[in-house]
Amino acid sequence: MLCYPGAVRIPASGIELYVVRDFLPLDVCATLIALIDADRVPSPVVADDPRPAYRTSETCYLYAGPDAVTAVETRLDALTGLEPRYGEALQGQRYAVGQEFKPHHDFFDTGQLYWQDQVAVGGQRTWSAMTFLNEPEAGGRTNFPTADVIIAPKAGNLVIWNNMDDYGAPNPGSVHQGMPVEQGVKYVLTKWYRERPWGQ
C-alpha cells in the first residue's frame, strides 16, 4: 500500500488507515460526478436496520464500461493488490446540505438476520476504499471517532481502511461517520472488498 504514489498511513489507534493523495485526476472525478447524477436514487441500508434517517444521501452503482470507471478500477487494483473479483461494484454517493451517514461500520454484523444472505455472496467486507470526488463549501468530513481521526474532503484523494483487526475478525474500531454537509454538495465513490469473490 505504502509503495503507491501519494499513499501515507494515518497514525491512528485501533485501525489500519491510509490516505492516498491525488488518487484520481480531477477530470475523471468530474466525469464520475456526472455519472452519479444521471442515475442516483435514495441510498439503501441493510434490510433489518430500524434506524430512521440514518443514511440520507443518494446513491448510484457504477458498473464496468465507461472509461472513468475503468480508470478507478485499474488504480484500485494497483493500490490494493487485491483480486478484482473480490470487489463489489463501485458505489457513488451524493450528499446535499444536511445529509449524512451517521456512525456505522462497513463490516457485516454476523448476529443479524442479513448475515446469511451476505455469506452467500462473498462473506465479510474486509477493506473499504472511498474517494472524494469534490469538495463541499463546508462540512462533509469523514470522522473515525474511535481512532480520533477526522478527514476533510479533498477532490481526488482516497481514504482506505481495513475493517478487520489483526486476527481477521471484524474491528469495532473501524466505525466511521459521513458528517453532515453544511454548505454545497459532496460526492464520494466507494468500493468494498469481500473475503471471497463477490457474488459467489
Secondary structure, 3 states (H helix, E strand, C coil): CCCCCCEEECCCCCCCEEEECCCCCHHHHHHHHHHHHHHCEECCCCCCCCCCCCECCEEEEECCCCHHHHHHHHHHHHHHCCCHHHECCEEEEEECECCCEEEECCCCCCCCCCHHHHHCCCCCEEEEEEEECCCCCEECCEEECCCCEEECCCCCCEEEEECECCCCCECHHHCEEECCEEECCEEEEEEEEECCCCCC
